[in-house]
Amino acid sequence: MVIAITVLSLLLACMAVVFAFAVRIVRRMSDEIKYQEDIIDAKNDALKYYVDAHQKEIEISFDLRHEINMLKNAKKPVGRPKGSKNKVQKPKFDKVKFNEKYGK
């Protein structure tokens, strides 16, 4: 009986040591994760500041590109309009010929 109590006590002591060691490892890992999250937040803040600082120049660049594209595409067509050769044109009214033909 004494041997069983001693073995169980040693087993319990070993489990307590393993539990304490596991708690310490979990605490270190959670501290490391918190540290990495702080680094990520700092990098995000720096990138946000960079984007905010250059947003005006980016918008001006996009506006200029849009204006250049509009100027390139705003060319006047050369030649006659498409399909104009098939159109029937109404003859102009000539008052002199009308009076000659039908009288006054």
C-alpha positions as CSV (number, residue, x, y, z in Angstrom):
1,M,0.0,0.0,0.0
2,V,2.8,2.4,0.9
3,I,4.5,1.6,-2.5
4,A,1.3,2.4,-4.4
5,I,0.9,5.7,-2.5
6,T,4.6,6.5,-3.2
7,V,4.2,5.6,-6.9
8,L,1.0,7.7,-7.2
9,S,2.7,10.6,-5.4
10,L,5.7,10.4,-7.8
11,L,3.3,10.2,-10.8
12,L,1.3,13.2,-9.5
13,A,4.5,15.1,-9.0
14,C,5.7,14.3,-12.5
15,M,2.3,15.4,-13.9
16,A,2.5,18.6,-12.0
17,V,6.0,19.4,-13.4
18,V,4.8,18.6,-16.9
19,F,1.7,20.8,-16.4
20,A,3.8,23.7,-15.1
21,F,6.2,23.3,-18.1
22,A,3.2,23.2,-20.5
23,V,1.7,26.3,-19.0
24,R,5.1,28.1,-19.3
25,I,5.4,27.1,-22.9
26,V,1.8,28.2,-23.7
27,R,2.5,31.6,-22.0
28,R,5.7,32.1,-24.1
29,M,3.9,31.2,-27.3
30,S,1.0,33.6,-26.5
31,D,3.6,36.3,-25.8
32,E,5.3,35.6,-29.1
33,I,2.0,35.7,-30.9
34,K,1.1,39.0,-29.3
35,Y,4.5,40.4,-30.3
36,Q,4.1,39.3,-33.9
37,E,0.6,40.9,-34.0
38,D,2.1,44.2,-32.7
39,I,4.7,44.0,-35.5
40,I,2.0,43.4,-38.1
41,D,-0.1,46.3,-36.7
42,A,2.9,48.6,-36.9
43,K,3.6,47.6,-40.5
44,N,0.0,48.2,-41.4
45,D,0.0,51.6,-39.8
46,A,3.2,52.5,-41.8
47,L,1.7,51.3,-45.0
48,K,-1.5,53.2,-44.3
49,Y,0.5,56.4,-43.7
50,Y,2.4,55.8,-46.9
51,V,-0.8,55.4,-49.0
52,D,-2.4,58.4,-47.3
53,A,0.6,60.5,-48.0
54,H,0.7,59.7,-51.7
55,Q,-3.1,59.4,-52.4
56,K,-3.3,62.9,-53.9
57,E,-0.5,62.2,-56.4
58,I,-2.1,58.9,-57.3
59,E,-5.4,60.6,-58.0
60,I,-3.8,63.3,-60.1
61,S,-2.0,60.6,-62.1
62,F,-5.2,58.7,-62.7
63,D,-7.0,61.9,-63.8
64,L,-4.2,62.8,-66.2
65,R,-4.3,59.3,-67.7
66,H,-8.0,59.6,-68.2
67,E,-7.6,63.0,-69.9
68,I,-4.9,61.6,-72.2
69,N,-7.1,58.7,-73.2
70,M,-10.0,61.0,-73.8
71,L,-7.8,63.2,-76.1
72,K,-6.5,60.2,-78.0
73,N,-10.0,58.8,-78.6
74,A,-11.5,62.2,-79.5
75,K,-10.2,62.2,-83.1
76,K,-12.6,63.4,-85.9
77,P,-13.5,60.7,-88.4
78,V,-11.8,61.0,-91.8
79,G,-13.9,60.6,-95.0
80,R,-17.5,60.2,-95.4
81,P,-19.7,58.6,-92.7
82,K,-20.3,54.9,-92.8
83,G,-23.3,53.9,-95.0
84,S,-23.6,57.3,-96.6
85,K,-23.3,56.0,-100.2
86,N,-26.6,54.2,-99.9
87,K,-28.7,57.1,-98.7
88,V,-31.2,58.7,-101.1
89,Q,-30.9,62.5,-101.1
90,K,-33.9,64.7,-101.5
91,P,-33.4,67.1,-104.5
92,K,-33.4,70.8,-103.7
93,F,-36.5,72.8,-104.6
94,D,-35.8,75.1,-107.5
95,K,-38.5,77.8,-107.7
96,V,-37.6,78.9,-111.2
97,K,-37.9,75.4,-112.7
98,F,-41.2,74.9,-110.9
99,N,-42.6,78.1,-112.3
100,E,-41.4,77.2,-115.8
101,K,-42.9,73.7,-115.7
102,Y,-46.3,74.4,-113.9
103,G,-46.7,78.1,-114.4
104,K,-47.6,80.7,-111.9
